[in-house]
Amino acid sequence: MLSSGRNGTLYIGVTSNLPRRIAQHKAGQVEGFSKRHGVKRLVWYEPHETMESAIIREKKMKKWNRAWKIRQIMRDNPEWKDLTAEIR
């Protein structure tokens, strides 16, 4: 999950290369929602063994209401710090 800041706009996506995708978001290379809303901070992520399981999880999480998404972030990253350094 990416965020524009603490309690800011949230974005959920899936990728096979998280470090590269985060770098693209930070550089403004990803057109669309995340670029329009300045969503660049990695605040939560979940590795998966297969792309299929990652896509299934992404689709479920996109249906979550905002409070559930925030609760997930707060459980694992209560300071909403940028987790990018953890994935490199």
C-alpha positions, 0 to 999 in steps of 0.5 A: 500500500502506498500513501501520500502521507499519514492518513493520506490518500491510499493506493493498492497495487501488485507487482513482481518487482517492488523496488523497481515499482516504488522507484517508478512511483517516486519518480512520477513515472506511473501515470494515473491515480497515484501520480495525480494524488502524490501517492509515493510512500510505501507504508505496507506490503505483503510478499507472496509466493505466486503472482496469482495469490498476490492478485487475489489478495490485491482484489480483496484489499481493494474492496476493503473500506478505508478504515480496514486499510488504515487498521492494517497499516497501523498494526504493522507500521503505526508511524506510517514511515516509508518502508522503501529502505526495507525492500532494497 
